[in-house]
């Protein structure tokens, strides 16, 4: 069954370099995304209340974006990506999250979860 790709673009008042540290480093991700994050090369292990998930860093462009692929998702096309976008005129910063939901039923839930996570990130960085 094909997963449903979605994107969320959320304005965030932070410098791109500071924001990048929160989306691409274990210490930054631990502050808002997972309870604990370990890194072994391109393999990242995320720990949440009694569970853990492993993801591989697929692409990374310093200061701009990072794309992860859950190892358990196998050969499907799914991934999740954080992209930092800066408006060339206003210099407003947004974070663009690309992810996949399993089906229509879980799509809204997935979006809500990301919005909740980003609210936590905004709170942590004072945005």
N, C-alpha and C positions, 0 to 999 in steps of 0.2 A: 504494500500500500504506500502510495506517495505521501510524503509529509507536506505540510503547507508552510511555505516560506513567508515570513513577515518581517517588516522593518518598523522600528520606532525611532523617531527623531525627537530628542529632548534637549531644549536649551539648558545650558548649565553655565553658571557664572564662575569660571575657573580658567586658569591659564592652560593652554594645551599641554605644556610639559608636565605640570603638576597632575593634570587629569590622566595623562599617559601612565604615570607611575601607579595610579590606582587601578588601572585596567590591565597592566602588563607585568607587574611584579608580585611575587607571593605576599610580601608584607602589605602592599597596597590592597590586594584582593581580600586579604584576611580582615581588613577593616570594614568591608561592606558586603562582600559576596559569599564568603564561606567562613566557617569557624577557624579552619586551619588550611594552609596551602603549602604543599611541598613541591619542589621543582628538581627534576633530574634531567638535565639537558632540555630536550623539547617535550618531555612528558611531565605534565602537571597533575598532581593529585589534590583534589578538593575534598575536604572533610566537612560534613554537616552532621549534627546530632545523631551519631551512631551509624552514619553511612558514609561511603566514600565513592568518588567517581574519578576516573582518569581521563584526561584529554591530552591531545597532542597539539602543539603549536604548529599550525599549517603555514601561516605567513605572518610576518611581523615587519612593520616599517616604523622605526623609532620615531616617537612623537606624533604618529598619525593613526596607526591601526594595528590590531592584532586579531588573528582568526584562530579559533580553537576547534578541534573536532573531537567529540566524545569517542573514546576507543570502543565502547560497547555498541555504538551505532553501526559498526561494520563498514560495509562498502556503500551504504546509501550516500546521498548527496548532502546530507545535513551537516551543519556546523553552527557555531555562533561566533559573531564578530562584533568587536567594538571599533568604531571609526570616529575620529575626532574631526569635526568640520568647523572651519573658521570662515565666516562670511567676509569676502574680500572688501566690501564697502564698510560695513558696520563693525567688523571685528568680533561680532557675537560668536560665541562658541557653542556648539551643539555636540551631543554624543549620539551617534547613530548605531543602534543595535540591530543586527540581523540574526534571526534565529528561525527555528522550524518547530511547528506544532505537529503532533501525531495525527490530529483530525480536526474537523470543524468544532467539535465539542470542546476540545482542549485549547483552541486558539485564544479565546478571550481570557481564559485562566492563565495562559502563558504570558499574554500581554500584561495582565494585571500583576503577575509576579515580577516581571521586569520593571514595571512602573514603581512597585514597592521597593525593589532593590535600588533603583536610581534615586528614589526619595531618601533612602538610607545614605547613599553616596553623597548626595547634596548636603544632608545634615552633617556628615563627617567633615566635609571640606568647607562647610560654612557658606555654601552657595545659595 
